[in-house]
């Protein structure tokens, strides 16, 4: 039994155990009617696709299937690396016509897997077309049909497709300066990728605290006198500026990470966290005078720890 676990909120997949939530969501929505079902479909709307994430997961899948061939040494380096350039470089070296054995998988099964993954991904990234069945991939790319139907065949057409696929991907991203991150922009959607962790970095909104999220005028006298110890020590008595707190919630609900930046002393960390909690300011990261604080209330790491 090849099962998956999903969490569905408001008719859209919000979390999945295997795969990506956008692909799980849209694939079920597109194929649920193809089989007899005991229950009505719980998914009610399409999800926006994470194009860059699909790209790096497909690259990893192709490399993994060739990890027990004569390209083993280079492939393992590419799989362990967070360098997208290296992964593409290794893929360009692979000639499927020269692979005698995939060891754990027969040639027929390996060809089917590679054909489906490359066809599905190229259609999505190049044409913004979603394909979730082997028949739909065969119709869209007739040259892949014999592989998808598990027909005995050489790898000539599949190798040509691999070259086309790799060439398209190699022109589909740019490296982010000063970071081992990569940026894609498929169909107008810009995404920043961490290839090692296989995730898309979320969009971030940064808020100041004093005078922006909270009203600190009750301690203004200490600020004017540059009595910073007293000024910061009284920060727990601040009151929220409600329309700004509401703005934080709006951005959080839209999927943004919330980062707070403040000149507050590090000694105010506990008071600040408690006051943000009390005013329902949900944040992911906070920076106090050079110290980074990761919210223990809202991060996935905190959920894992609990």
C-alpha positions as CSV (number, residue, x, y, z in Angstrom):
1,X,0.0,0.0,0.0
2,X,1.6,3.3,-1.2
3,X,-0.2,5.7,1.1
4,X,0.3,9.3,1.9
5,X,-0.9,11.6,4.8
6,X,-2.5,15.0,4.1
7,X,-3.9,17.9,6.0
8,X,-6.6,19.7,4.2
9,X,-7.8,23.2,5.3
10,X,-10.6,25.1,3.5
11,X,-10.5,22.6,0.6
12,X,-6.8,22.9,-0.1
13,X,-3.9,20.6,1.0
14,X,-2.0,22.5,3.7
15,X,0.6,19.7,4.6
16,X,1.6,16.4,3.2
17,X,3.9,13.6,4.4
18,X,5.3,12.7,1.0
19,X,5.8,15.0,-2.0
20,X,4.9,18.7,-2.1
21,X,1.5,20.0,-1.0
22,X,0.8,21.9,-4.3
23,X,1.4,18.8,-6.4
24,X,-0.6,16.5,-4.1
25,X,-3.4,19.0,-4.1
26,X,-3.6,19.5,-7.9
27,X,-2.9,15.8,-8.8
28,X,-5.8,14.6,-6.6
29,X,-8.1,17.3,-7.9
30,X,-7.3,16.3,-11.5
31,X,-7.4,12.5,-11.1
32,X,-9.9,11.7,-8.3
33,X,-12.7,11.0,-10.8
34,X,-10.6,8.4,-12.6
35,X,-11.3,5.8,-10.0
36,X,-14.3,4.7,-8.0
37,X,-14.4,6.6,-4.7
38,X,-16.3,6.0,-1.5
39,X,-16.2,9.6,-0.4
40,X,-16.6,13.0,-2.1
41,X,-13.3,14.7,-3.0
42,X,-12.3,16.9,-0.1
43,X,-10.1,19.2,-2.3
44,X,-12.1,22.1,-3.7
45,X,-9.6,24.4,-5.4
46,X,-6.2,24.3,-7.3
47,X,-3.1,25.4,-5.5
48,X,-0.4,27.7,-6.9
49,X,2.5,25.6,-8.1
50,X,6.0,25.8,-6.6
51,X,7.8,25.6,-9.9
52,X,11.3,25.9,-8.6
53,X,10.7,23.2,-6.0
54,X,9.4,20.9,-8.7
55,X,12.5,21.5,-10.7
56,X,15.0,20.6,-8.0
57,X,13.0,17.6,-6.9
58,X,13.0,16.2,-10.4
59,X,16.7,16.8,-10.8
60,X,17.3,14.9,-7.6
61,X,15.1,12.0,-8.9
62,X,16.9,11.7,-12.2
63,X,20.3,11.8,-10.5
64,X,19.2,9.2,-7.9
65,X,18.1,6.8,-10.7
66,X,21.6,7.0,-12.2
67,X,23.5,6.7,-8.9
68,X,24.3,3.0,-9.4
69,X,25.6,3.4,-12.9
70,X,29.1,4.2,-14.2
71,X,28.3,7.8,-13.4
72,X,28.1,6.9,-9.7
73,X,31.0,9.0,-8.4
74,X,29.9,12.3,-10.0
75,X,26.2,11.7,-9.3
76,X,26.8,11.2,-5.6
77,X,28.8,14.4,-5.4
78,X,25.9,16.2,-7.2
79,X,23.3,14.7,-4.8
80,X,25.2,15.8,-1.7
81,X,25.9,19.3,-3.0
82,X,23.7,22.4,-2.7
83,X,25.2,23.7,-5.9
84,X,22.6,23.6,-8.7
85,X,25.3,24.3,-11.3
86,X,27.0,21.1,-10.3
87,X,23.8,19.1,-10.6
88,X,23.3,20.4,-14.1
89,X,26.9,19.8,-15.1
90,X,26.6,16.1,-14.0
91,X,23.3,15.6,-15.8
92,X,24.9,16.9,-19.0
93,X,27.6,14.1,-18.7
94,X,25.0,11.3,-18.6
95,X,24.3,9.4,-21.7
96,X,21.5,6.9,-21.2
97,X,22.5,4.9,-24.3
98,X,25.8,4.0,-22.5
99,X,24.1,2.8,-19.3
100,X,24.0,-1.0,-19.2
101,X,22.3,-1.4,-15.9
102,X,20.5,0.7,-13.3
103,X,21.1,-2.2,-10.8
104,X,18.0,-1.9,-8.5
105,X,15.7,-1.1,-11.4
106,X,15.3,-2.7,-14.8
107,X,16.0,-0.5,-17.8
108,X,12.2,-0.5,-18.7
109,X,11.3,0.7,-15.2
110,X,14.1,3.3,-15.2
111,X,13.1,4.6,-18.6
112,X,9.5,4.9,-17.5
113,X,10.3,6.8,-14.4
114,X,12.7,9.2,-16.3
115,X,10.3,9.8,-19.1
116,X,7.4,10.6,-16.8
117,X,9.4,12.9,-14.5
118,X,11.0,14.8,-17.3
119,X,7.9,15.1,-19.4
120,X,5.7,16.2,-16.5
121,X,8.3,18.8,-15.3
122,X,9.1,20.2,-18.7
123,X,5.4,20.7,-19.5
124,X,4.9,22.5,-16.2
125,X,8.0,24.7,-16.3
126,X,8.1,25.5,-20.0
127,X,4.3,25.7,-20.8
128,X,2.6,25.9,-17.4
129,X,0.7,22.7,-18.3
130,X,0.0,20.1,-15.5
131,X,0.2,16.5,-16.4
132,X,-0.6,13.8,-13.8
133,X,-1.1,10.6,-15.8
134,X,1.2,8.7,-18.1
135,X,-1.5,9.0,-20.8
136,X,-1.4,12.8,-20.6
137,X,2.4,12.8,-20.7
138,X,2.3,10.5,-23.8
139,X,-0.2,12.7,-25.6
140,X,1.8,15.8,-24.8
141,X,5.2,14.3,-25.7
142,X,4.5,11.4,-28.2
143,X,8.3,10.6,-28.3
144,X,8.0,9.4,-24.7
145,X,5.1,7.1,-25.2
146,X,7.0,3.9,-25.7
147,X,8.9,4.4,-22.5
148,X,5.8,5.2,-20.5
149,X,4.1,2.1,-21.9
150,X,7.1,0.0,-20.9
151,X,7.9,-1.1,-24.4
152,X,11.2,-2.7,-25.2
153,X,13.3,0.1,-26.7
154,X,16.7,1.7,-26.8
155,X,17.3,5.0,-25.1
156,X,17.8,7.1,-28.2
157,X,14.6,9.3,-27.9
158,X,14.9,9.4,-24.1
159,X,18.5,10.6,-24.3
160,X,17.5,13.4,-26.8
161,X,14.7,14.4,-24.4
162,X,17.2,14.4,-21.5
163,X,19.4,16.8,-23.5
164,X,16.5,19.1,-24.2
165,X,15.3,19.0,-20.6
166,X,18.7,19.7,-19.2
167,X,19.3,22.6,-21.6
168,X,16.0,24.2,-20.6
169,X,16.7,23.8,-16.9
170,X,20.2,25.2,-17.2
171,X,18.7,28.5,-18.6
172,X,15.9,28.6,-16.0
173,X,17.7,29.9,-12.9
174,X,20.3,32.4,-11.6
175,X,22.6,32.2,-8.6
176,X,21.9,34.5,-5.7
177,X,25.0,36.7,-4.9
178,X,26.9,35.9,-1.7
179,X,24.7,32.9,-0.9
180,X,24.4,29.3,-2.0
181,X,20.9,29.9,-3.1
182,X,19.3,30.0,-6.6
183,X,16.5,32.1,-8.1
184,X,13.9,30.9,-10.6
185,X,11.3,32.8,-12.4
186,X,8.9,30.5,-14.2
187,X,5.6,32.1,-15.5
188,X,6.3,35.3,-13.7
189,X,6.7,33.7,-10.3
190,X,10.0,34.4,-8.7
191,X,11.3,31.8,-6.1
192,X,14.5,31.6,-4.1
193,X,15.6,28.0,-3.6
194,X,17.7,26.2,-1.1
195,X,18.7,23.1,-3.1
196,X,20.2,21.3,-0.2
197,X,17.1,21.4,1.9
198,X,14.8,21.3,-1.1
199,X,12.7,24.2,-0.1
200,X,11.5,27.6,-1.4
201,X,12.4,30.4,0.9
202,X,9.2,32.3,1.9
203,X,8.7,36.0,1.3
204,X,9.5,38.1,4.3
205,X,8.0,41.3,5.8
206,X,10.2,43.2,8.3
207,X,8.6,45.3,11.1
208,X,10.2,47.7,13.6
209,X,8.8,47.3,17.1
210,X,9.0,50.6,19.1
211,X,6.7,53.2,17.7
212,X,5.6,50.8,14.9
213,X,3.9,47.8,16.6
214,X,3.7,49.2,20.1
215,X,3.2,52.7,21.5
216,X,6.2,53.6,23.7
217,X,5.4,57.2,24.3
218,X,4.9,56.5,28.0
219,X,8.7,56.1,28.3
220,X,9.6,58.9,25.9
221,X,11.1,61.0,28.6
222,X,13.8,58.3,29.2
223,X,14.5,58.1,25.5
224,X,14.9,61.9,25.3
225,X,17.2,61.8,28.3
226,X,19.1,58.9,26.7
227,X,18.5,56.8,29.9
228,X,18.4,53.7,27.8
229,X,18.4,51.2,30.7
230,X,15.2,52.6,32.1
231,X,13.7,53.2,28.7
232,X,14.1,49.5,27.6
233,X,13.3,48.2,31.1
234,X,9.8,49.6,30.8
235,X,9.1,48.1,27.4
236,X,6.7,45.5,28.8
237,X,4.2,48.3,29.6
238,X,3.8,49.3,26.0
239,X,0.4,49.1,24.4
240,X,-0.2,47.7,20.9
241,X,-0.8,49.9,17.8
242,X,-3.7,47.8,16.7
243,X,-3.8,48.6,13.0
244,X,-0.2,47.6,12.7
245,X,-0.8,44.4,14.7
246,X,-3.6,43.6,12.3
247,X,-1.3,44.2,9.3
248,X,1.2,41.7,10.7
249,X,-1.6,39.1,10.9
250,X,-2.7,39.9,7.3
251,X,0.8,39.2,6.0
252,X,1.2,36.1,8.1
253,X,-2.1,34.7,6.8
254,X,-0.9,35.3,3.2
255,X,2.1,33.1,3.9
256,X,4.8,35.6,4.6
257,X,7.5,35.2,7.3
258,X,7.4,38.0,9.9
259,X,10.7,39.3,11.0
260,X,11.0,41.9,13.8
261,X,14.0,44.3,14.1
262,X,14.7,46.5,17.0
263,X,17.4,48.5,18.8
264,X,16.2,47.1,22.1
265,X,18.9,45.6,24.4
266,X,19.3,41.9,24.3
267,X,18.3,41.9,28.0
268,X,14.8,42.8,26.8
269,X,14.5,39.5,24.9
270,X,12.1,37.7,27.3
271,X,10.0,40.8,27.9
272,X,9.7,41.5,24.2
273,X,8.7,37.9,23.3
274,X,6.1,37.9,26.1
275,X,4.7,41.3,25.0
276,X,4.5,40.1,21.3
277,X,2.7,37.0,22.5
278,X,0.3,39.1,24.6
279,X,-0.5,41.4,21.7
280,X,-0.9,38.4,19.2
281,X,2.0,39.5,17.1
282,X,3.1,36.3,15.3
283,X,6.7,36.4,14.3
284,X,9.3,34.0,12.9
285,X,12.5,35.8,13.6
286,X,13.5,38.8,15.7
287,X,16.8,40.7,15.8
288,X,17.7,42.7,19.0
289,X,20.9,44.7,18.9
290,X,22.8,42.1,16.9
291,X,21.2,39.0,18.4
292,X,19.0,36.8,16.3
293,X,16.0,35.3,18.1
294,X,13.9,32.5,16.5
295,X,10.4,32.5,17.8
296,X,9.8,29.4,19.9
297,X,6.0,29.9,19.4
298,X,5.7,29.9,15.6
299,X,8.5,28.1,14.0
300,X,8.3,24.5,12.7
301,X,11.4,23.7,14.8
302,X,9.4,24.6,17.9
303,X,6.5,22.3,16.8
304,X,9.0,19.5,16.2
305,X,10.5,20.0,19.7
306,X,7.1,19.9,21.3
